[in-house]
């Protein structure tokens, strides 16, 4: 189990040090801003959705290692997926972190690295901020998202 935790920690650290899809997207069809006042995390998610498919996703922001890694892995996980599939990933990821036991219909893959965050409730907001922001962008809500 220790080896698995070490691997999970390495994945999180890698995505924090070298976040994927971290740029300001020109021509985004949807955007949303998120803020976690407890930790100070700030994230902006950019989406280019065509025919219900997330063709491109990027983000900009500053945050703790968990927030940055979660955002980076989120962008990799939803790129090329339909909005419905991305919503399913959001639901599964949120359920994993909040401990709400429901049948898992979507495979989380690398996102499982955040399962241990559930043990630290204050950090759950760090891991889910980008996901709530993505959700708002997909629904084209034109407001800032906060974890509070």
C-alpha positions as CSV (number, residue, x, y, z in Angstrom):
1,X,0.0,0.0,0.0
2,X,2.9,2.3,0.7
3,X,4.2,1.9,-2.9
4,X,0.8,2.9,-4.2
5,X,0.6,6.0,-2.0
6,X,4.1,6.9,-3.2
7,X,3.1,6.5,-6.8
8,X,0.0,8.6,-6.2
9,X,2.1,11.3,-4.5
10,X,4.5,11.3,-7.4
11,X,1.7,11.8,-9.9
12,X,0.3,14.7,-7.9
13,X,3.7,16.3,-7.6
14,X,4.5,15.8,-11.3
15,X,1.2,17.5,-12.3
16,X,1.9,20.3,-9.9
17,X,5.4,20.9,-11.2
18,X,4.5,20.5,-14.8
19,X,0.8,21.2,-15.2
20,X,-0.7,20.1,-18.5
21,X,-2.9,22.4,-20.6
22,X,-2.0,25.5,-18.6
23,X,-2.4,28.4,-21.0
24,X,-4.9,31.1,-21.9
25,X,-7.0,29.8,-24.7
26,X,-7.9,32.1,-27.6
27,X,-11.4,31.6,-29.0
28,X,-12.8,29.7,-26.0
29,X,-16.5,29.1,-26.3
30,X,-17.0,28.9,-22.5
31,X,-15.1,30.1,-19.5
32,X,-15.6,30.2,-15.8
33,X,-13.6,31.5,-12.8
34,X,-13.2,29.6,-9.5
35,X,-11.9,30.6,-6.1
36,X,-11.2,28.8,-2.9
37,X,-10.9,31.5,-0.2
38,X,-9.9,28.9,2.4
39,X,-6.7,28.0,0.6
40,X,-6.4,30.9,-1.8
41,X,-6.6,28.8,-4.9
42,X,-7.8,30.7,-8.1
43,X,-8.5,28.9,-11.4
44,X,-10.0,30.0,-14.7
45,X,-11.1,27.2,-17.0
46,X,-11.4,27.7,-20.8
47,X,-13.4,25.4,-23.0
48,X,-13.9,25.0,-26.8
49,X,-16.9,22.9,-27.2
50,X,-18.0,21.8,-30.7
51,X,-21.1,19.6,-31.3
52,X,-21.2,18.7,-27.6
53,X,-17.6,17.6,-27.5
54,X,-14.8,19.2,-25.5
55,X,-12.4,19.8,-28.3
56,X,-10.0,21.8,-26.2
57,X,-9.6,22.7,-22.5
58,X,-7.1,24.8,-20.7
59,X,-6.7,26.7,-17.5
60,X,-4.8,29.4,-15.8
61,X,-4.4,30.0,-12.1
62,X,-2.5,29.7,-8.9
63,X,-3.1,27.2,-6.2
64,X,-1.7,24.6,-3.9
65,X,-0.3,21.4,-5.2
66,X,-3.5,19.5,-4.9
67,X,-5.5,22.1,-6.7
68,X,-3.0,22.5,-9.6
69,X,-2.6,18.7,-10.0
70,X,-6.3,18.1,-9.9
71,X,-6.9,20.8,-12.5
72,X,-4.1,19.4,-14.8
73,X,-5.4,15.9,-14.5
74,X,-9.0,17.1,-15.1
75,X,-8.0,18.7,-18.4
76,X,-6.4,15.5,-19.6
77,X,-9.4,13.4,-18.5
78,X,-12.1,15.4,-20.2
79,X,-10.3,16.5,-23.4
80,X,-12.1,14.9,-26.4
81,X,-15.1,13.7,-24.2
82,X,-18.7,14.8,-24.6
83,X,-20.1,17.2,-22.2
84,X,-22.2,14.4,-20.8
85,X,-19.1,12.2,-20.2
86,X,-17.3,15.1,-18.5
87,X,-20.3,15.6,-16.3
88,X,-20.2,11.9,-15.4
89,X,-16.5,12.2,-14.5
90,X,-17.3,15.3,-12.4
91,X,-20.0,13.3,-10.5
92,X,-17.8,10.2,-10.0
93,X,-14.8,12.4,-8.8
94,X,-17.0,14.4,-6.4
95,X,-18.5,11.2,-5.0
96,X,-15.1,9.6,-4.5
97,X,-13.9,12.7,-2.5
98,X,-17.0,13.2,-0.5
99,X,-17.5,9.6,0.4
100,X,-21.0,9.4,-1.2
101,X,-21.3,5.7,-2.0
102,X,-22.9,5.1,-5.4
103,X,-22.2,2.6,-8.1
104,X,-19.3,3.8,-10.1
105,X,-20.2,3.8,-13.8
106,X,-17.3,5.8,-15.0
107,X,-13.7,4.7,-14.7
108,X,-11.7,7.4,-13.0
109,X,-8.3,6.1,-14.1
110,X,-5.5,8.5,-13.0
111,X,-8.0,10.6,-11.0
112,X,-7.9,7.8,-8.4
113,X,-4.7,9.4,-7.1
114,X,-6.9,11.9,-5.2
115,X,-8.8,9.3,-3.3
116,X,-6.7,9.8,-0.2
117,X,-7.7,13.5,-0.1
118,X,-11.0,12.4,1.3
119,X,-9.2,11.9,4.6
120,X,-8.5,15.6,4.8
121,X,-11.9,17.4,4.4
122,X,-10.4,20.9,4.2
123,X,-8.3,19.7,1.1
124,X,-11.4,18.3,-0.7
125,X,-12.2,21.8,-1.7
126,X,-8.7,22.2,-3.2
127,X,-9.2,19.0,-5.3
128,X,-12.7,19.9,-6.5
129,X,-12.4,23.6,-7.3
130,X,-11.4,23.1,-10.9
131,X,-14.2,20.5,-11.3
132,X,-16.9,22.9,-10.0
133,X,-15.4,25.5,-12.3
134,X,-15.5,23.1,-15.3
135,X,-19.1,22.3,-14.4
136,X,-20.0,26.0,-14.5
137,X,-18.2,26.5,-17.8
138,X,-20.0,23.6,-19.4
139,X,-23.3,24.9,-18.2
140,X,-22.2,28.4,-19.4
141,X,-22.9,30.0,-16.1
142,X,-21.4,33.5,-16.2
143,X,-20.4,33.9,-12.6
144,X,-17.5,33.2,-10.4
145,X,-17.5,29.9,-8.6
146,X,-16.4,29.6,-4.9
147,X,-15.9,26.6,-2.7
148,X,-17.6,28.4,0.2
